[in-house]
Amino acid sequence: MSVATPIPARQKDVNRAKVCDDNFVEFVKAWDGRPGHRPAPEEAVLEGSHCSAHDFLELFESQMVSRHLDLMARVLRVQQKVFYTIGSSGHEGNAMVARLARHTDPAFLHYRSGGFMAERFRKLPGMDPVMDSALSFAASKDDPISGGRHKVWGSKPLWVLPQTSTIASHLPKALGTAIAIEQARRIGHALPIPEDSIAICSFGDASSNHATAQTAFNTAQWTAYQRLPAPVLFVCEDNGIGISVKTPGGWIGNAFRQRPGLDYFFADGLDLATGYGQVQAAVEHCRRTRRPTFLHLQTTRIMGHAGTDFEIEWRSFEELMAVEATDPLLRSAAIALASGLMDKDELLARYEATRARCFAAAEEADRRPKLDDLAEVMAPLAPYTPDQVQAQARRTDFGERRLAVFGSEARLPENQPPRHLAIQINQALHDLFCQYPEALLFGEDVAQKGGVYTVTKGLHKAFRNARVFNTLLDETMILGLAQGYANVGLLPIPEIQYLAYFHNACDQIRGEACSLQFFSNGQYRNPMLMRIASLGYQRGFGGHFHNDNSIAALRDIPGLVVGCPSRGDDAATMLRTLMALAKVDGRVCAFLEPIALYMTKDLYEPGDGQWLTPYPAPGEAMVLGEERVYAPEATDLVIFSFGNGVPMSLRAARRIEASKGWKVRVVDLRWLQPLNADAIGRHAGECDRILVVDEGRRSAGVGEGIITAVVESGQGAKPLRRVVGEDTYTPLAGAAFLVIPSDDDIVAMAEGIP
């Protein structure tokens, strides 16, 4: 791209935003070319361009809106009227992507997407990108996307899902959405967008190196290799730098041009006349072929990474001037003047009018109300409508589908003898698939094999590959797929094969799925039921990676619901409630399945069958937070536990009663997040002594939360003890039982309580 000889910058001016602003004005004033014949609106803006004069004028306006929002933010940040200064300057060419796509193409955007947003706002009448953006910059609760919770690009009517600033974390769910668009049709699910929609995902060149980005690219290629449609348009906005680390010249093209299954296109994002046709080719290719498409969009970055990035401290003035000379607004100004579409005075008048519009909106936004109430801040984080959830969980209107799946009335699970945990989970999943035709179950080995522990056995045969299917071995992408399916109205049930594997992909839940309702003020949601084989006591098998009892990474994710049953009937009723929470309130839910209890039949003695349970028929469901109490009349000692700790505590309780004569109450909390603090306080208040049994680690385990609830309820003065695992990874074989609690440990701790 050639603009003309750059206007010399004020070489010692620290304020590079002002320099870029002045550069534009001086460039226009100094332009001495000869204007051509003014093209008609439908004619090419320049000879040979695919961009019409009409397209160009509107794109240029969107570029100016984006630029002046950046300039406004830099000025008003120091006055505490704006709270975000990562700008889009140099990236304004992404407006071409917005113009050539549809507003019903779900978009997951890079934070330098001001041009894209300004242009997409044209797609629907009556929307104002300037005022909406100003409200977001000002953190006003009138901000139509986040309600003042964060500066994010987003819009419900424009299908722009708000993103956090986590690098590349949105790529898996963007690809998941593309796959979901196609898969929804295969199961007869009505899409909320046109069937030929594509998913758009933009990111920077530096972010393309992130592991989360690479997993999305790999999965896109893996999908294309199998000739499965995945209409995602990856837009890599290559400005050559990530904060202060330069991308090696030619790296993006070299790294992506020859990737099998990822169709590569290049576009000049600095020149609307040249880049328009190039972007058009990529968008049309993606929509037509339904293949993953990589658009390498050349951009630049001027004015620094953010308002706090003083580039003159680490870049030479000569380098800064060279970068500023590639400003795409200078090129657009040159096109406008050379084509005869505007003269100097008209162009400068539009530029200044846009400035005035942005500053006026910002001043108005500053006067709008801010969030000043904690309840209001948290309102969209974890919505819960208990009556509606219970009504949904207790539905019984799918009896015909159940009979078709199970084969006859006699074969219905409630008409079978008591079974162990794994079978009851399996039966409950069959029921959920009958109740929710939009449900999908997927993960590693879950289909024909039925999972490592055969918990999903028979589901694939009953509901076929469109609803029960295997994925590649990549937990990040499994959870990205789940978000994609949720985005189009499906109800995903992703399986993470072991709890230790969840930590590889935790940010997909922490930074993305659970944050979406919060950052969209409840307008978008990621309903899902994530199943995780969890906890220890596998008789030495597998060591840490198959005996992970660390729940801390789950329990501190805002808005996440975490349930953990210890027996089969509880598992079935809990699954119904979790699925209803996802369906009704859009909640992200985690269901921790204690592996060591999957096949457990006996409680006290071999052959007693006391850990087998009958299957609860449809119509029964568990209330969120509801505990199970054994020996509720006992008041000498209460033991709080969950998962594997429950049968251990029951066995220990029998021994404690025999040795000390105490009547022991055992409380299975079942719900680990949120903990039912009221119930904990109530049981603690009714009993003389308190014992907490937590197989997790001493530090940051569930037990700490239980003790906190006891103390905050005013019961902390009573004798209070904890039996807990140690702060170590779980070793292999018999050594595992040296680091996690046992029946004997519980009894010994109780013996020492006065």
C-alpha positions in Angstrom: 0.0 0.0 0.0 1.3 3.5 -0.9 -0.2 6.6 0.7 2.2 9.3 -0.4 5.1 10.8 1.5 4.1 10.7 5.1 3.6 14.0 6.9 6.5 14.5 9.4 5.3 13.7 12.8 6.1 15.8 15.9 9.0 13.6 16.5 9.4 14.2 20.2 5.6 14.2 21.0 4.9 11.6 23.7 1.2 11.6 22.9 1.1 9.5 19.8 -2.7 9.5 19.6 -2.5 13.2 19.1 0.3 12.7 16.5 -1.9 10.3 14.5 -4.9 12.6 14.7 -2.8 15.5 13.5 -1.3 13.4 10.8 -4.7 12.8 9.3 -5.7 16.4 9.2 -2.3 17.5 7.8 -2.3 14.7 5.2 -5.7 15.9 3.9 -4.7 19.5 3.9 -1.4 18.8 2.1 -2.9 16.4 -0.5 -2.1 17.9 -4.0 -3.3 15.1 -6.3 -5.8 15.6 -9.1 -9.3 14.2 -8.3 -10.8 11.8 -10.8 -14.3 11.7 -12.2 -16.6 11.1 -9.2 -17.9 7.5 -9.6 -21.6 6.7 -9.4 -22.6 4.8 -6.1 -22.6 1.4 -7.8 -19.4 2.0 -9.7 -16.0 0.9 -8.5 -14.4 3.4 -6.2 -11.1 3.0 -8.1 -10.6 1.2 -11.4 -10.3 -2.5 -10.9 -11.6 -2.5 -7.3 -14.5 -4.7 -6.2 -15.5 -2.0 -3.7 -18.2 0.3 -5.0 -18.2 4.0 -4.3 -21.3 3.4 -2.0 -19.5 0.6 -0.1 -16.4 2.7 0.3 -18.1 5.8 1.7 -19.9 3.7 4.3 -16.8 1.8 5.2 -14.8 5.0 5.5 -17.4 6.4 7.8 -17.2 3.2 10.0 -13.4 3.6 10.0 -13.7 7.2 11.2 -16.2 6.2 13.9 -13.8 3.6 15.2 -10.8 6.0 15.1 -12.6 8.8 17.0 -13.8 6.3 19.6 -10.2 5.5 20.2 -9.2 9.2 20.3 -12.0 10.0 22.7 -11.0 7.2 25.0 -7.4 8.4 25.3 -8.6 11.9 26.1 -11.3 11.1 28.6 -9.5 8.3 30.4 -7.4 10.8 32.3 -10.7 12.5 33.4 -12.0 9.2 34.7 -14.9 9.3 32.2 -13.7 6.3 30.2 -12.2 3.0 31.6 -10.8 1.3 28.6 -8.2 2.3 26.1 -7.2 -0.8 24.1 -8.0 0.7 20.7 -8.7 -0.4 17.1 -6.5 2.1 15.4 -4.8 0.5 12.4 -7.3 -2.4 12.4 -10.2 -0.4 10.9 -10.1 -2.6 7.8 -12.0 -5.3 9.7 -15.1 -3.2 8.8 -14.9 -5.0 5.4 -15.5 -8.4 7.1 -18.6 -7.0 8.8 -19.9 -5.5 5.6 -19.5 -8.7 3.6 -20.9 -11.0 6.3 -24.4 -10.9 7.7 -25.5 -9.8 11.1 -26.8 -13.3 11.7 -23.4 -14.8 11.3 -22.3 -15.3 15.0 -19.2 -13.2 15.6 -16.5 -13.7 18.3 -14.3 -10.7 18.1 -10.8 -9.5 18.8 -10.7 -6.5 21.1 -9.6 -4.3 18.2 -12.9 -4.6 16.4 -14.2 -1.1 16.5 -14.5 -0.9 12.7 -16.2 -4.2 12.5 -18.8 -3.1 15.1 -19.4 0.3 13.6 -20.1 -1.4 10.2 -22.2 -4.2 11.5 -24.5 -1.7 13.2 -25.7 -0.7 9.7 -27.3 -4.1 9.3 -30.3 -3.2 11.5 -32.1 0.1 11.5 -32.2 2.4 14.5 -29.0 1.2 16.1 -26.2 3.6 17.1 -22.7 2.3 17.4 -21.3 5.5 18.8 -23.7 5.8 21.8 -23.6 2.0 22.5 -19.8 2.1 22.5 -19.6 5.2 24.6 -21.9 3.6 27.2 -19.6 0.6 27.3 -16.4 2.7 27.6 -18.0 4.6 30.5 -19.1 1.4 32.3 -22.6 2.7 32.4 -25.3 0.3 33.4 -27.2 1.5 30.4 -24.6 -0.2 28.2 -26.8 -2.5 26.1 -24.5 -5.5 26.1 -22.8 -5.8 29.5 -24.8 -3.4 31.6 -21.6 -1.7 32.7 -19.8 -4.9 33.8 -17.0 -4.7 31.3 -15.9 -3.0 28.1 -16.7 -5.7 25.5 -17.8 -5.7 21.9 -21.1 -7.3 21.7 -24.7 -7.1 20.7 -27.6 -9.5 21.0 -29.5 -8.4 17.9 -26.3 -8.3 15.9 -25.2 -11.8 17.0 -21.9 -10.5 18.4 -21.2 -12.6 21.5 -19.2 -10.6 24.1 -15.7 -11.8 24.7 -13.3 -11.4 27.7 -9.7 -10.4 27.0 -8.3 -13.8 27.5 -5.9 -14.4 24.6 -7.4 -16.8 22.0 -9.8 -18.4 24.4 -12.7 -17.7 22.1 -11.5 -19.7 19.1 -12.7 -23.1 20.3 -16.2 -21.9 20.9 -16.3 -20.1 17.6 -15.4 -23.3 15.8 -17.8 -25.2 18.0 -20.6 -22.8 16.9 -19.7 -23.4 13.2 -19.9 -27.2 13.8 -23.1 -26.7 15.7 -24.8 -24.8 12.8 -24.3 -27.9 10.7 -25.0 -30.5 13.3 -28.3 -28.9 14.4 -29.7 -29.6 11.0 -28.8 -33.3 11.2 -30.9 -33.8 14.4 -33.8 -31.6 13.2 -33.1 -28.8 15.6 -34.5 -25.4 14.5 -31.6 -22.9 14.3 -32.1 -19.3 15.6 -30.1 -18.1 12.5 -30.2 -19.0 8.8 -28.9 -22.5 8.0 -26.1 -21.2 5.7 -24.7 -18.9 8.5 -21.0 -19.0 9.2 -19.2 -18.3 12.4 -16.7 -15.4 12.4 -13.7 -15.3 14.8 -11.1 -12.6 14.8 -7.8 -12.5 16.7 -4.3 -11.1 16.5 -1.1 -12.5 15.0 0.5 -12.9 18.4 -2.6 -14.8 19.7 -2.4 -17.3 16.8 0.6 -18.9 18.6 -1.4 -19.6 21.8 -2.2 -23.2 22.6 -5.9 -22.4 22.7 -5.8 -21.0 19.2 -3.7 -24.0 18.0 -6.2 -26.5 19.4 -9.0 -24.7 17.4 -6.9 -24.8 14.2 -6.1 -28.4 14.7 -9.7 -29.4 15.3 -10.8 -27.4 12.2 -8.3 -29.4 10.1 -9.3 -32.7 11.8 -12.9 -31.9 11.0 -12.2 -31.0 7.4 -10.0 -34.1 7.0 -13.1 -36.2 7.7 -15.1 -34.0 5.3 -17.4 -32.8 8.0 -18.7 -29.2 7.5 -17.3 -26.5 9.8 -18.1 -23.1 8.3 -15.8 -20.9 10.5 -14.0 -17.8 9.2 -10.8 -17.4 11.2 -9.8 -13.7 10.8 -6.1 -13.2 11.8 -5.6 -9.5 12.1 -1.9 -9.3 11.5 -0.4 -6.1 12.8 3.1 -7.6 13.3 3.3 -7.2 17.1 1.9 -8.5 20.4 2.1 -5.7 23.0 5.9 -5.2 22.6 6.9 -8.5 21.0 7.2 -8.5 17.3 5.9 -11.3 15.1 8.7 -12.4 12.7 8.1 -11.1 9.3 6.1 -13.5 7.1 5.4 -15.8 10.0 1.6 -15.9 9.7 1.6 -16.6 6.0 4.3 -19.2 6.3 2.5 -20.9 9.2 -1.0 -21.0 7.7 -0.7 -20.9 3.9 -0.2 -24.6 3.5 -2.2 -26.1 6.3 -4.3 -29.0 4.9 -8.0 -28.5 5.7 -7.6 -24.8 6.5 -8.2 -22.8 3.4 -6.0 -19.7 3.3 -6.9 -16.2 2.0 -4.9 -13.0 2.2 -6.5 -9.5 2.3 -5.0 -6.1 2.5 -6.8 -4.6 5.5 -5.0 -1.3 5.1 -6.6 -0.5 1.7 -10.3 -0.7 1.2 -10.1 -0.6 -2.5 -7.7 -3.5 -2.7 -8.8 -5.5 0.3 -12.6 -5.5 -0.4 -12.5 -8.2 -3.1 -10.0 -10.3 -1.2 -12.2 -10.3 1.9 -15.2 -11.0 -0.2 -13.6 -14.1 -1.7 -12.9 -15.5 1.8 -16.3 -14.9 3.1 -18.1 -16.3 0.1 -15.8 -19.3 0.0 -16.5 -20.1 3.7 -20.3 -19.8 3.2 -20.3 -21.8 0.0 -18.0 -24.6 0.8 -18.8 -24.9 4.6 -15.0 -25.4 5.2 -12.8 -23.8 7.8 -11.3 -20.7 6.2 -8.3 -18.7 7.4 -8.4 -15.0 6.4 -5.0 -13.4 6.9 -5.9 -9.7 7.2 -3.0 -7.3 7.0 -3.3 -4.5 9.6 -1.1 -2.2 11.6 -1.1 -1.0 15.2 -0.8 2.7 15.9 -1.2 4.6 19.1 0.3 1.7 21.2 -1.3 -1.4 22.7 -3.4 0.7 25.1 -3.3 4.1 26.8 -0.6 3.0 29.2 1.7 1.8 26.5 4.2 4.5 25.8 5.8 3.1 22.8 8.5 5.8 22.6 10.0 4.1 25.6 10.8 1.0 23.6 10.5 1.9 19.9 12.5 4.4 17.9 10.8 7.5 16.6 11.8 6.4 13.1 10.0 3.1 13.5 7.0 4.9 15.0 6.8 7.3 12.1 7.1 4.4 9.6 4.2 2.6 11.3 2.1 5.8 11.5 2.6 6.3 7.7 0.8 3.0 7.1 -2.4 4.3 8.9 -5.3 2.9 6.9 -7.3 6.1 7.4 -4.6 8.0 5.4 -5.1 5.5 2.5 -8.9 5.9 2.7 -8.5 9.6 2.7 -6.3 9.4 -0.4 -8.9 7.1 -2.1 -11.8 9.5 -1.2 -9.8 12.5 -2.6 -8.4 10.7 -5.7 -11.7 9.3 -6.7 -13.5 12.6 -6.5 -15.9 11.3 -3.9 -14.9 14.1 -1.5 -12.9 17.3 -1.6 -10.6 18.3 1.3 -13.1 20.5 3.0 -15.9 17.9 2.9 -13.5 15.2 4.1 -12.3 17.3 7.1 -15.8 18.3 7.9 -16.9 14.7 8.1 -13.8 13.8 10.2 -14.5 16.6 12.7 -18.3 15.9 12.8 -17.4 12.3 13.7 -15.1 13.6 16.5 -17.9 15.8 17.8 -20.4 12.9 17.7 -18.1 10.6 19.7 -17.2 13.2 22.3 -20.8 14.2 22.7 -21.8 10.6 23.2 -19.1 10.0 25.7 -20.1 13.1 27.8 -23.7 11.8 27.7 -22.6 8.3 28.7 -20.6 9.8 31.6 -23.9 11.2 33.0 -25.7 7.9 32.8 -26.0 5.8 35.9 -23.3 3.4 37.0 -23.6 0.1 38.8 -23.7 0.9 42.5 -25.5 -2.1 44.0 -23.8 -5.5 44.6 -27.0 -7.4 43.9 -27.4 -5.6 40.6 -23.8 -6.4 39.7 -24.2 -10.1 40.3 -27.8 -10.4 39.0 -26.9 -12.0 35.6 -24.1 -14.2 37.0 -26.1 -17.1 38.4 -29.8 -16.9 37.7 -32.0 -19.3 39.5 -35.7 -19.7 39.2 -36.4 -22.7 41.6 -40.1 -23.2 40.8 -39.5 -23.3 37.0 -36.4 -25.5 37.5 -38.3 -28.0 39.6 -41.2 -28.1 37.1 -38.8 -28.8 34.3 -36.8 -31.4 36.3 -40.1 -33.3 37.3 -41.5 -33.5 33.8 -43.0 -36.8 32.8 -44.4 -36.1 29.3 -41.9 -38.2 27.4 -43.3 -41.6 28.4 -43.7 -42.8 24.8 -40.1 -42.1 23.9 -39.0 -43.9 27.1 -40.9 -47.0 26.1 -39.4 -46.9 22.6 -35.9 -46.6 24.1 -36.2 -49.2 26.9 -38.4 -51.6 25.0 -41.3 -52.2 27.3 -42.9 -51.3 30.6 -41.1 -54.2 32.3 -37.7 -52.9 31.2 -38.1 -49.4 32.5 -35.4 -48.8 35.0 -37.8 -48.0 37.9 -39.1 -51.6 37.4 -35.7 -53.1 37.8 -34.0 -54.3 41.0 -31.7 -51.8 42.9 -28.5 -51.0 40.9 -25.2 -49.4 41.5 -24.2 -45.8 40.7 -22.8 -46.4 37.1 -26.0 -48.1 35.9 -28.3 -45.5 37.5 -26.3 -42.7 35.8 -26.6 -44.5 32.5 -30.4 -45.0 33.0 -30.8 -41.3 33.9 -28.9 -40.2 30.8 -31.2 -42.3 28.6 -34.1 -40.6 30.3 -32.6 -37.1 29.7 -32.2 -37.9 26.0 -35.8 -38.9 25.8 -36.9 -35.7 27.7 -34.6 -33.3 25.7 -34.4 -34.0 22.0 -31.9 -31.2 21.7 -29.4 -33.0 24.1 -26.1 -34.1 22.8 -23.4 -36.2 24.6 -19.8 -36.3 23.4 -16.3 -36.7 24.6 -13.4 -39.3 24.3 -14.6 -42.9 24.0 -18.2 -42.2 24.9 -19.9 -43.6 21.8 -19.5 -47.2 20.7 -17.3 -48.1 23.7 -19.6 -46.4 26.2 -16.9 -44.6 28.0 -13.9 -45.9 30.0 -16.3 -47.2 32.7 -19.2 -48.1 30.3 -21.3 -45.4 32.0 -22.6 -44.2 28.6 -23.1 -47.7 27.2 -26.1 -48.1 24.9 -26.6 -44.4 24.3 -25.0 -44.4 20.9 -27.0 -47.4 19.8 -30.3 -45.8 21.0 -29.7 -42.2 19.8 -27.2 -42.6 17.0 -24.1 -40.7 16.0 -25.8 -37.3 15.5 -26.5 -37.1 19.2 -23.8 -39.3 20.9 -20.4 -39.1 19.4 -16.6 -39.3 20.0 -14.4 -36.3 19.8 -10.7 -35.9 19.3 -8.5 -36.1 22.4 -8.7 -32.5 23.4 -10.5 -31.3 26.5 -10.3 -27.7 25.5 -12.1 -28.4 22.2 -14.6 -30.6 23.9 -15.7 -27.7 26.1 -15.4 -25.3 23.1 -17.8 -27.6 21.2 -20.2 -27.5 24.2 -20.3 -23.8 24.1 -20.9 -23.8 20.3 -23.8 -26.2 20.6 -25.3 -24.1 23.5 -25.0 -21.0 21.3 -27.5 -22.4 18.8 -30.0 -23.6 21.4 -28.8 -27.2 21.9 -28.2 -28.8 25.3 -24.7 -30.3 25.4 -23.5 -32.9 27.9 -19.7 -33.0 27.4 -17.7 -35.6 29.2 -14.3 -35.0 30.6 -12.7 -38.4 31.0 -11.0 -37.6 34.3 -11.0 -34.7 36.7 -7.2 -34.2 36.2 -7.9 -33.6 32.5 -10.3 -30.8 33.2 -7.5 -28.6 34.4 -6.1 -28.6 30.9 -9.2 -26.9 29.7 -10.4 -25.0 32.8 -10.4 -21.6 31.1 -13.1 -22.7 28.7 -15.4 -22.8 31.7 -13.8 -20.2 34.0 -13.1 -17.5 31.4 -15.7 -18.2 28.7 -18.7 -20.3 29.5 -19.5 -19.1 33.0 -18.7 -15.5 32.2 -21.0 -15.2 29.2 -24.2 -14.4 31.1 -22.3 -12.0 33.3 -20.7 -10.0 30.5 -23.8 -10.0 28.4 -26.1 -9.0 31.2 -28.0 -12.2 30.8 -28.6 -11.9 27.1 -26.4 -14.8 26.1 -25.9 -18.1 27.9 -24.0 -21.3 27.7 -26.2 -24.0 29.2 -24.4 -27.2 29.6 -24.1 -30.3 31.9 -20.4 -31.2 32.1 -19.8 -34.8 33.4 -16.5 -35.6 34.9 -15.2 -38.9 36.3 -13.7 -37.8 39.5 -12.1 -38.3 42.9 -9.9 -41.1 44.3 -9.9 -44.6 45.9 -9.4 -46.6 42.8 -7.4 -49.1 44.7 -4.1 -47.8 43.5 -5.0 -47.6 39.8 -3.7 -44.8 37.7 -2.0 -42.5 40.3 -2.8 -38.8 40.3 -4.2 -38.6 36.7 -7.0 -41.0 37.5 -7.4 -40.2 41.2 -7.7 -36.4 41.2 -9.5 -35.1 44.2 -8.8 -31.4 43.7 -12.1 -29.5 43.3 -10.7 -26.0 44.1 -10.4 -25.1 40.4 -14.2 -25.7 40.0 -15.5 -24.3 43.2 -14.1 -20.8 42.7 -15.6 -20.3 39.2 -18.3 -17.7 39.6 -21.8 -19.0 38.6 -20.8 -22.7 38.2 -23.0 -25.3 39.8 -21.1 -28.4 41.1 -22.9 -31.5 42.2 -21.4 -34.8 43.4 -23.6 -37.8 44.2 -22.5 -40.7 46.2 -25.3 -43.2 45.3 -27.3 -44.1 42.2 -30.7 -42.7 43.1 -29.2 -39.4 44.1 -27.3 -39.3 40.8 -30.5 -39.7 38.8 -32.4 -37.0 40.6 -29.4 -34.7 40.6 -28.9 -35.1 36.9 -32.5 -34.1 36.2 -32.1 -30.9 38.3 -28.8 -30.0 36.7 -30.2 -30.5 33.2 -33.2 -28.3 34.2 -30.9 -25.6 35.5 -29.2 -25.6 32.1 -32.4 -25.6 30.2 -34.4 -23.0 32.3 -31.7 -20.7 33.6 -28.9 -21.3 31.2 -26.5 -22.5 33.9 -23.2 -24.2 33.4 -23.2 -27.3 35.6 -20.5 -29.8 36.6 -21.5 -33.3 37.6 -18.7 -35.1 39.5 -19.0 -38.9 39.3 -17.0 -40.7 42.0 -15.2 -43.4 40.0 -14.6 -45.6 43.0 -18.3 -45.8 43.7 -19.4 -46.5 40.1 -19.6 -50.3 40.7 -19.9 -50.3 44.5 -22.7 -52.6 45.8 -21.9 -53.1 49.4 -21.7 -50.7 52.4 -20.8 -52.5 55.6 -20.1 -56.1 54.7 -19.4 -58.0 51.4 -22.6 -59.0 49.9 -24.9 -56.8 51.9 -26.0 -54.8 48.8 -26.7 -51.7 50.9 -25.1 -49.3 48.4 -27.5 -50.4 45.6 -30.5 -48.2 45.1 -33.8 -48.4 43.2 -34.1 -46.1 40.2 -36.3 -43.0 40.9 -39.0 -42.8 38.3 -39.5 -39.6 36.2 -41.2 -36.9 38.3 -38.6 -37.1 41.1 -35.9 -34.5 41.3 -33.5 -33.0 43.8 -33.7 -29.4 44.9 -30.5 -27.4 44.3 -28.5 -27.5 47.6 -30.6 -30.2 49.2 -28.6 -32.5 51.4 -29.2 -36.2 52.3 -29.2 -36.9 56.1 -28.6 -40.3 57.7 -29.8 -40.7 61.3 -31.4 -37.2 61.4 -32.4 -37.8 65.0 -28.7 -38.2 66.2 -27.2 -35.2 68.0 -24.0 -36.4 69.6 -21.8 -35.9 66.5 -22.5 -34.7 63.0 -20.2 -35.8 60.1 -20.3 -33.6 57.0 -19.0 -35.3 53.8 -19.6 -35.9 50.1 -18.8 -38.5 47.4 -16.5 -41.3 48.6 -16.5 -39.8 52.1 -20.2 -40.7 52.6 -20.0 -44.5 52.7 -16.7 -44.2 54.7 -18.5 -41.9 57.2 -21.4 -44.3 57.5 -19.1 -47.2 58.3 -17.1 -45.1 60.7 -20.3 -43.9 62.4 -21.3 -47.5 63.2 -17.9 -48.1 64.8 -18.0 -44.7 66.7 -21.5 -45.6 68.1 -20.2 -49.0 69.2 -17.0 -47.6 70.9 -18.3 -44.3 72.4 -22.0 -44.7 72.5 -22.6 -41.6 70.5 -25.5 -41.3 68.1 -23.9 -40.0 64.8 -25.6 -38.0 62.1 -24.1 -38.2 58.6 -24.8 -35.4 56.2 -24.1 -36.0 52.5 -23.9 -32.4 51.2 -24.2 -33.6 47.6 -23.9 -30.0 46.3 -20.3 -28.6 46.4 -20.9 -25.3 44.8 -22.8 -23.4 46.0 -22.5 -25.0 49.4 -25.7 -25.0 51.4 -24.4 -22.9 54.3 -27.8 -22.7 55.9 -28.1 -26.5 56.1 -24.5 -26.8 57.4 -25.2 -24.3 60.1 -28.5 -25.9 61.0 -27.1 -29.4 61.4 -24.1 -28.1 63.3 -26.4 -26.2 65.6 -28.4 -29.4 66.4 -25.4 -31.5 67.3 -22.8 -31.4 70.1 -19.7 -32.1 68.0 -18.7 -31.6 64.4 -16.5 -33.6 62.1 -15.7 -32.8 58.5 -14.6 -35.6 56.1 -13.0 -34.4 52.9 -11.0 -36.6 50.7 -9.6 -33.5 48.9 -6.5 -31.7 49.9 -5.9 -30.0 53.1 -5.4 -26.6 51.3 -8.3 -25.2 49.3 -10.5 -28.3 49.7 -14.3 -28.4 50.2 -13.7 -28.9 53.9 -12.4 -25.4 54.3 -15.7 -24.1 52.9 -17.7 -26.4 55.3 -15.8 -25.2 58.3 -16.2 -21.6 57.2 -20.0 -22.2 57.0 -20.0 -23.7 60.5 -18.0 -20.8 62.0 -20.1 -18.1 60.3 -23.3 -19.8 61.5 -22.0 -19.2 65.1 -21.3 -22.9 65.9 -17.5 -22.6 65.8 -17.1 -22.9 69.5 -18.2 -26.5 69.5 -15.6 -29.3 69.2 -14.7 -29.2 65.5 -12.3 -31.5 63.6 -11.4 -32.3 60.1 -10.3 -35.5 58.4 -8.7 -34.5 55.0 -6.3 -35.6 52.3 -2.8 -34.3 52.2 -1.3 -31.6 50.0 0.2 -33.9 47.5 -0.4 -35.6 44.2 -1.9 -39.1 44.5 0.8 -41.8 44.1 0.5 -45.1 42.5 -0.7 -48.4 44.1 -1.0 -48.8 47.8 0.9 -45.6 48.6 -2.3 -43.8 47.5 -4.0 -44.7 50.7 -1.3 -43.0 52.7 -2.5 -39.6 51.5 -6.3 -39.8 51.4 -8.6 -40.4 54.4 -9.7 -43.9 55.5 -12.5 -45.3 57.7 -9.8 -45.7 60.4 -8.8 -42.0 60.2 -12.4 -40.9 60.7 -12.8 -43.2 63.7 -9.5 -42.1 65.2 -10.3 -38.4 64.8 -13.7 -39.0 66.5 -12.1 -40.8 69.4 -10.0 -37.7 70.1 -13.0 -35.4 70.3 -14.1 -34.6 73.9 
